[in-house]
Amino acid sequence: MPRLDTAGFEMLEEDECYALLGRAKLARVAVTLDAMPAIFPVCFALIDRQLVFSTGQGTKLNVAVAGKVIGFEADWVAQDNSAAWSVLSVGRCLMVEPGSELEALAKASVHALAPVPRPYLVKVRPAYLSGRRLPGF
């Protein structure tokens, strides 16, 4: 019997959250700018249970250099609205070390949406992970 949250959504186990994240390619990164929330779309890959995305100069790079905690959310909705899921992760955002195995794996799998090159790789190892499966709507 699935565990349900107070809204009636099925709560997902950690392994299933990671499995779903492994199939997703687009997510949102939530950061705090002067005590105000800011949310940015990112293309990402799940590598060794780390969320890895590319970025250029700017907010996301600054957050990674500072090692700040971010929110990371990915979801999916069936085209006919018959099913959906959402996975939320919270963790410290850090730069991927140049020359590391993680960098090599990430370069092969992370593709930026923006037409401008995104030369920096950022990783998040989730400290908190929560997932929900939503019934059709």
C-alpha positions in Angstrom: 0.0 0.0 0.0 1.5 3.4 -1.0 2.2 6.0 1.7 0.1 9.1 1.1 0.8 12.6 2.3 -1.8 14.9 3.8 -3.0 16.0 0.3 -3.4 12.4 -0.8 -0.3 12.2 -3.1 1.8 9.1 -3.1 5.1 9.6 -1.3 8.0 8.1 -3.1 11.0 6.3 -1.6 14.5 7.6 -2.1 15.5 5.0 -4.7 12.4 5.8 -6.8 13.2 9.6 -6.6 16.7 8.9 -7.9 15.3 6.7 -10.7 12.9 9.5 -11.8 15.6 12.1 -11.6 17.7 9.9 -13.8 15.1 10.0 -16.6 14.5 13.8 -16.3 16.6 16.3 -18.3 15.1 19.7 -17.2 14.7 21.0 -13.7 14.5 24.3 -11.7 17.1 25.6 -9.3 15.9 27.8 -6.5 18.3 30.2 -4.8 18.0 33.2 -2.5 19.0 36.6 -3.7 18.9 39.3 -1.0 16.3 37.2 1.0 14.1 36.9 -2.1 13.6 33.6 -4.0 14.8 33.3 -7.6 14.2 30.2 -9.7 16.2 29.2 -12.9 15.6 26.4 -15.4 18.6 24.1 -15.9 19.4 21.0 -18.0 21.0 18.4 -15.8 22.2 14.9 -15.4 22.1 12.6 -12.4 25.6 11.1 -12.0 26.5 9.0 -8.9 23.5 10.4 -7.1 24.7 14.0 -7.7 22.7 16.5 -9.7 25.0 18.1 -12.2 24.3 21.1 -14.5 26.2 23.6 -16.6 26.2 27.3 -16.1 27.9 30.5 -17.2 28.9 33.6 -15.3 26.1 34.8 -13.0 23.9 33.9 -10.2 24.1 30.1 -10.3 27.9 30.2 -10.6 28.2 32.7 -7.7 26.0 30.4 -5.6 28.2 27.4 -6.4 31.5 29.3 -5.7 30.0 30.3 -2.3 28.9 26.7 -1.6 25.3 27.8 -0.8 22.3 25.5 -0.2 19.8 25.5 -3.1 16.5 23.8 -3.9 16.4 21.6 -7.0 13.1 20.4 -8.4 12.2 18.2 -11.4 8.8 17.0 -12.5 6.9 15.3 -15.3 3.3 15.3 -16.4 1.8 12.8 -18.9 0.5 14.5 -22.1 -3.0 13.3 -21.3 -2.7 14.4 -17.6 -3.2 10.8 -16.5 -0.1 10.7 -14.3 2.6 13.0 -12.9 5.5 13.1 -10.5 7.6 15.7 -8.7 10.9 15.4 -6.9 12.4 18.0 -4.7 16.0 18.0 -3.5 17.9 20.4 -1.2 21.6 20.4 -1.0 24.8 22.4 -1.1 25.8 23.6 -4.5 29.5 23.2 -5.4 31.7 23.5 -8.5 32.7 20.3 -10.2 36.5 19.9 -10.0 38.2 20.4 -13.4 39.9 17.1 -14.5 37.7 15.0 -12.3 35.9 11.8 -13.4 32.6 13.6 -12.6 33.6 16.4 -15.0 34.3 13.9 -17.8 31.0 12.1 -17.2 29.1 15.4 -17.0 30.5 16.9 -20.2 29.3 13.8 -22.0 25.7 14.1 -20.7 24.9 17.7 -19.7 23.6 19.9 -22.5 22.7 23.6 -21.9 19.5 25.0 -23.4 21.0 28.4 -23.9 22.7 29.2 -27.2 25.6 30.8 -25.3 28.2 28.4 -24.0 27.9 27.3 -20.3 31.5 26.4 -19.4 31.1 25.7 -15.7 29.8 22.6 -14.1 28.0 22.6 -10.8 27.0 19.7 -8.6 24.5 19.2 -5.8 24.5 16.1 -3.6 21.1 16.0 -2.1 20.9 16.3 1.7 17.1 16.2 1.5 15.1 14.4 -1.1 11.3 14.1 -1.4 9.1 12.8 -4.2 5.4 12.7 -4.9 3.4 10.8 -7.5 0.2 12.6 -8.4 -2.9 10.9 -9.6 -4.4 11.9 -13.0 -6.1 15.2 -13.1 
